[in-house]
Amino acid sequence: MNQQRSEPAGGSFTDPVRYPQTAAPAVRTKRAFILLLLTLVLPGSAQVVAGDRRLGRRALKVTFAVWAVAVAAIILAVTNRALLINILANGWASFGIMIVLAALAVAWGLLFLNTLRIIRPPLLQRRVRPLVAACLVLLMVGTSGSLAYGAYLMNVSRQTFGSIFSSGPSLDPVDGRYNFLLMGGDAGEDRTGLRPDSISMISVDAKTGQPVTFSIPRNFQNAQFPTDSPLHDVYPDGYNCGDECIINSLYQTVTENYADLYPGSADPGAEAMMEAVSGSLGLEVQAYVIVDMGGFEQLVDAMGGVTVNSGGWVPITAGEIPGTNRHYPPDGWIPPGTQTLDGYHALWYARSREFVTDYHRIARQQCVQQAMVAQMDPATLLTRFQAIATAGEEIVKTDLPQDQLGSFVDLALKAKGQPMERMTIGPPDFGTAADNFVTYPDFNLIHSRVQDFLAGLEAAPAEPAPAPAPAEEAAPAPEEAAPEEAAPAPKSDTGADGEAADGTPITEVPQEETEITVEYLQYLAEIGDDATLGSLLNNNGECSVG
């Protein structure tokens, strides 16, 4: 009687999918795993074939809608990647996507639980039940867990983008290129204000993504201002008040004394630096990015380190000896060769200039920048996104418009696969240290060389970077730092900044006569033999991406 009341009209218990109680144990086990697979591949289908059909049909509608959106996103990624990224980066759109992902995570999890009810574990053999339960947990973690994690990452990215990028108007390319000023700011406890000791202008072809780096030494003088700059009236002949007016002091000078010339600006010092670089290079700088060097090591650690092939030993500078312009012996040494540097060592590798010149440091900074871009791949972003986003939020400041983020990310992806061309506005590309070019720059020469350099890149398609060549045989290649012969020879009597002070040339020391070890280098530093150290370290500007 009970069997007849439970039997559907016009049928009998012959369907093992919907009525497993009469099926053989092996069939029940197979049914259980098939229902789990259906919920994984086509959420809602398990309910249609073996459970609540109305619930299943609703779930299938949602599933097909999600598939349609996914297909549309893939098509958009192929046809208009920048638009897709702009949608994902938009505050309201990303908030909506985050809510949808969270809702889908919950709904998919509930469907799996409903599928478990349909499976009816008591009908399974005892040894099969734990296996089905384990599979259910794994599938829920892989599906609902992934969607929940995606919602979390979307929320992290919303907060990061909102705190780093501005809400200003979109930028248009100038003469077919986007020009960004990249500054490495150093505002330590022993310094007053911020000093952008690392100054580079990154110029990227708007169509091809071909990148060029123009590096400006920190001690560059007489920086020019465009005629429409408010500082042009203050410094009509350029920033030329003597040795105190090196370019890296401009940021603090404007922030403290001329901020009123930039009403409404969030960072007058950065605006002034953009104008100084624009006037000096003859290229319009459109936006700036400031990276706090104090937090730089946190970013590198978040990436899992940065791999470079270092050409020579690099000292980790110790504190300054009170009452002198000298430093204590180095706190450590970064050896040559291919190695993965953590944040602390990467920071010192990029900023050290003791016993050598600022141009050695510029070459290493360019190399570290390239290495970080090369290693910022999708796998790194996915696995370390939270740490990278948190670090970026704390150390990066920019006026790049958030609404144009998609265009810039798309541009960065184009640039990633191309060699980074480089020019230093100083030795080795302009004169030598003895010429004092950075003290008395020839701006007509700079402007013409910069334009010729860019014109040459446009005329010739980008080619893969050549393999590193020995310093005595090769000129600087796109993926190499400046070779030894191109860098100015260090001088003796190292000053406070590790640069030559008395103009006495260093005598080259045959390196084959003495093995270069940490102990030997430290010994030379302790006895104050700066001349020998300068000779031994003259190749530490050589670097390539590891």
N, C-alpha and C positions, 0 to 999 in steps of 0.2 A: 504493500500500500504506500509506504513512504517513498519507495522508488518510483511508483507511478505518479505521485504528486510532484516529485522533483523533476520528472522527465519533461522536456519541452514538448509542446503540442506537435504531434505528427512525427516525433523522432525518438531516438533511444540513446543511451549512453555509449555511443560508438566513436565520438570525437575526443581523442585523448588530449587535444590542446585545450579545449574548454572544459572537459570533464575528465580530469586525470585520475580520479579515484578508482576507475576500473582498468586503468592501463598498467602494464608491467613496470616493475621498478626501473628497468633500464630506459624505458620510454619516458618515465617521469623525470629522470635525471637529464636526459637529452632535452626534454621540454623546458626544464628550468634554465639551462644554459642558452637555449635559443631565445627565450623571452628576455633574458639579460642582454643578449646581443642585439635584439630588436630595439630595446630601449636605448642602447648605446648608439646604434646607427640611425634609427628613425624613431625618435621619441614620440610615443603615442601609439605606435603600431602594436605593441604588446597588449595594450588595453583594447584595441579594436578586435584583435583575434581571440583574446582569452579573458577579457575583463569588461570593464565599463566602457561600452562602445561610445557613448556620448562624450565621456572624458577623453577617450582616445582621439575622437575626431577633432575636438578642440585643440588637443596637444599637437596633432598633425598640422592643423592650420598655422599654429605658431611656428612649428618646425619649418614648414615650407616658406613662411614669411622670412624667417631668419636666413634660410638658404638664399632666398631672393636678394636680401640685403647684402649677404656675403658675396654673391656673384657680382652684384653691382659695385661693391667696394673693390673687388679684384679688377673689374673692367676699368674703374676710375683710376686705380693704381697704375694701370698700364697706359691709359690715355691721358690722364691729368693728375699725376702724382702730387703735385703741389696743392691742388684743390682738396684732395683727400686729407693731406696733412693739416691744411688750414682748418678743415672741419674738426679733426681730432683735437687740434690745439685751441679751438674756440671755447671760451669759458662755458657758455650755456650748452653748446652741443656736447662737449665732453661730460658735463654734468648729466645730461640726458642719457648719454651712452653708459655712464657709470651706473645709473639707476636701472637701465634695461639689463645690463650684465648681471647686476645683483639679483634682479627678479628672475632672470633665466636660471641663475645658479640655484635659487631656492626651488623653482618649479621643476627643474630636472632632477634635483634630489628627491622631491616628493614623488615624482614618477617612478624612480627606482624603488622607493619604499612601497609604492602601490604595486609594482611588479613583483616584489617579494611576497606581498599578500596573495597575489594571483598564483605564484608558484606553489604556495601552501607547503612550507617546509615540513610539517608533520607527516606529509605523505612520502617524503624522501627517506632513503635509507640513512641510518645514523652517520655512517662514515662520509656521506655526501654532503650533509648539512653544513659542516664547517667550511668545506670548499666553496659551496655556493655563497655562504656569508662572506668569506674572504674576497671572492670575486666581486660581490656587491660593493664592499667597502672600497676596493681598488678602483672600480669603475666610478663610484661617486666622487672619490678624491680626484680622479683624472678629468672628470667632466665638470661637476658642480664646483670642485675646488679650483680648477683652472679658470672658470668664469668668475669666481669670487676674487681670485688673485688678479685677474684682468681688471675688475672693477676697482680694486685697491690701487693698482698701478695707474689707472686713469685718474684717480683722486690725487695721487702723489704728483702726477704730471701737471694737473690743473693748478695745484698750489705752487709748484716750481715755476711754471710758465708765468703765472700771475705775479710772482714776486720778482722775477728776473727781467722780464720784457716790459716794454712801455706800451702805452695806448696811443702813440702818436700816429701821424699819417704814413701811408705807404711810401716807399722809396722807389724812384725810377732810376735805371742805370744811367750813368754819365758816359757818353761816348761808347756805349756798349759794355760798360764794366760797372760792377759794384765795388766801392772802395770803403774798407772798414779799418778803423784805427784800433789796434790791439795794444793795450798797455799792461805791463806787469807792475802793479802798484805795491810799494813797500812802505807800510806804515807801522813800523815796529815801535816798541816801547822807548828805544833810544833815539827816536826820530821825531821831529816836529812836523806834523802833517803827512800827506801822502806824496811819495816821490816815485813817479813811473820810470824806474830804472830800465825797464825793457820796453822799447817803443818800436812798433812795426806797423806798417800800413799793408794790409792784405787787399790786393786787387784781383777780382775774379771776373773772368769773361762771362757775361750774362747768358750766352748761348751754349758755350762749350764747357764752362766750368774751369777753364785753364787758370790756375792760381799763380800769383806772383807775390813775393814778399819783399818789401822795401824796408830794410832795417836802418834805424837812425840811432847813432851812438848817443848815450846819455849826456855826454859833454859837448854835443853839437851846439855851436853858438850862432848868433845873428839870425835866428829863425825868422822868416818873413811872414807877414800877414796879408791876406787878400785886401783889396781896397775897401770892400764892404764889411770888413771886420771892425767891430768897435775898438779893438786894440791897435788898429792901424793908426788912429789918431794919437794914441799913447806912445807907440813905438813906430813912427813913420819910416825909420831906417832899419827896422827889424829889432828883434830882442837882443840889443847890443850894449848892455851896461857893463861889459867886462866879464871876467871869469865867473862872477856870480850869476850871470844870465845864461847858464847852460840850459838846454831845453828841458831837462827833467825838473828844473826848479820852477818852470812856468805854471804848472798846475797849482802849486801852493801859493805862488805870488798872486795869481788871479783870484783864487778862493779867498784869500785874506784881504786883498786890497782893491780888487776890481769886480767883485761879484755883482755890483749894481749895474755894470755894463751889460749883463745878461739877465734881464728881468724875466721871471717865469721859468728860468732854466733850473732843472733839477740838479745839475752839476756844472757850474760855470767853469771850473778848472778843466773839465773834460772838453767842454765846448772850445775853450781857448787852445787846448792841445790839438784839436781837430783842425782849427784854423791855421795854427803854426805849421802843421805838417802839410796842409793843403798848399799854403803859400810857398813852402820850401821845395816841395816836389813838383808843383805845377799841376797837381791832380786834386780834384774836389773830393774830400773825405766826407762820407755821408752819415756815418754812424760810428760809435765807439763801443768797445768792450774792455772793461777793466777786470783783471784777474788779481785778486789779493794774493800776493806771493806767500803771505803768512799761512794761507789756507790751501796753497797749491799742493802741498804734500798730502793733505787729506783727499784731494781729488785723485791724485795718482794712486794712493792706497785703495781708494774706492774702485779704481779700474783694475786693481790687481797688479800694479807696477807698470813700468814702461821699459821696453827693451831697446837698447841702443848698442851700436858698435863703436866704442870709444877708441880714439887714436892714441891718446896719451894719458899720463897720470894727471888727476885733478885734485888739488888740495881742498880739504874742508876747513875753511878759515876759522881760526880761533878769535877770541876777543882781542880788542885793542889794548896795548900796554898803556896804562895811565900816564899822561904827560908826554906821550910821544906820538909819532905818526906811524908807528909800527904795530905789528900784531905778534901775539905769542905764537910759538910753533903750532902748525896745523893740528886740529883735533883728530884728523884721520885723512886717508887718501882713497880716492876712487881709482881703481886700476884700469888699464886699457883692456880692450877685448869686448866681445859680445856678452852682455849681461843684462839682467832685469833689475832695474833700480826701484827700490821702494820710494815712498814719498819723500822721506828725509834726504836720501842720497840723490834723488832726481832733482830736488830743489837746489842742493849745493852744486850738483853738476851743471845746472843751468845758470847759477848766479856767481860762481867762484871766478875771480880774476886775479887772485894773488899770484905774484911772480910772473904773470903774463900781462896781456893788454885787454882792453875792453872788446877788441875785435875777436879775440879768441872766445870770449864769453858770448858774443853775438852769434858766432857760428854754432856754438853748442846750444844756445837757446833755439835757433832755427831748427836744429836737428831734433830737439825734444818736442817741439811743436809738431813736426812732421810725424814723429813716432807716435804721439798721442792720437793724432788724426787717423793714422794707419791702423792703430789697435782698437779704435772705437768702432768695433764691428757689431752686428746684430746680436751675436751670442754674448758679447760682453755687456751690452746694454740690457739684454733680457735677464741675465743672471745677476747683474750688479746694479740694476736700475735704481733701486731705492737709495743705495749708498751714493751713487753718482749724482742723482737728483738732489739729495740732501747737501752734498758737498758743493754742487753748483749753485744752489740757492744761497749758500753762505758766503761764497767767495767771488761770484760773478755779478757784475753790475753793467748794464748796457741800456742804450736808448733805442735798440732795434724794436720795431713795432711788432707786437704779438700777432696781429692780424696777417702779417706777411711771413710768419714763421715757416709756413709750408714752402714758400718760394725759396727761402734761404736753406732749408733742409734739403730740398731738391737740388739746389746749387751745390751744397756741400757733398752730396752723393756723387754728383758729376765730377767734382774736383778730386774726390778721394782716389780715383783710379788714375790720376795724372801726376806727373812729376811736378814738384814745387820749384818754380824758377825763383832765383834770389838775386838781390842786389843790395849791397851795403853802401849807404851814403857816407863813405869814408873808406879807409883802407880795408880790403885790398882793391876795391873797385874804383876808388877815387884817391889817388896819391898814396903817400906813405905817412907813417907817424912823424917823420922828420919834416914833411911838407906843411904840417899843421893845417890840413885841409878843413878839418871839422871846426877849427877856430876861425879861419877865414875862408868860408866856402864860396865857391863860384856858382851862383844860383843859375846863371844862364847855361853853364855847362851841365848842371844837375838837370834842369828842365829838358834840355835837348837830349841828354843821355837817357832819361826816363822815357821820353816819347819814342826815341829810336828803339829802345828795348822792347816796349810794348808793340810797336809796329812790326818788329822782327818776329815776335811771337804770333801775331795775327797772320803774317805772311807764310810762316812755316807751321804745319800741323804738329801737335805735340807728339813726341816719341817717348817710348819707355826710357827710364833713366839708365845710363850706362853703368857697368859694374865699377866699383871703386878702383881707382888706379893709384900707384905709389905717388907719394907727395912730390917727389922730385921729378916726376914725369908728366903729371896731369894738372890741368887747370881745374877750377871748381866745376863739378858736375851737379846737375839738378838735385840728386839725392845725397850729395856729399856736403860736408861743411868745408869752409875755406881751407886749402891745404897749407902745409907748413911754409912753403916758399911765398905764398901770397900774404901771409900774416906779417905784420911789422915785427922786427926783432925786438924782444924785450930788452930793457935796460937794467943796469944795476941800481942799487940803492932804492929798493922798493918803497913807495910811499904808502900813505894810509889806505889807499884803494888798491894796492898791489901793482901799481903802474910805475914806469920808470920816472925818476925825478931829476937825475943829473945829466942825462944825455949820453952817458958812457956806453959804448956798444959792449955787448956780452961776447966773451970769447967762447966759441963752440967747443964743447967737450966731447971727444970721441966716445960714444956710448958703448962701443964694444970693449973698451978698456976696463970699465967698471960696471958690474951688474947693477941694474936699477931695481932696488927693492924698497919697501916701505921704510926699513931701518936706515938705509942709505939716504933717502930723501929727508927723513926726519932729522938725521944727523946734520945734513946741510942746512936745514931750517934752524936748528938749535945753535949752530955756529954763525948764522947770519950770512951764509954764502949765497946771496940772492942771484949773483951772476951765473953761477953754475946751475942753480935751480931753474933760472929763466931759460937757459939753453936746453936743459933736459925736458922741460915742460912745454917747449915751443910748438910741439905737435898736438897739444891737447885741444886745439880748435878743430881737429879732424874728427869727424863723426858721421855716421850713417845710420839709417833706421835698421834696427836689428831684426 
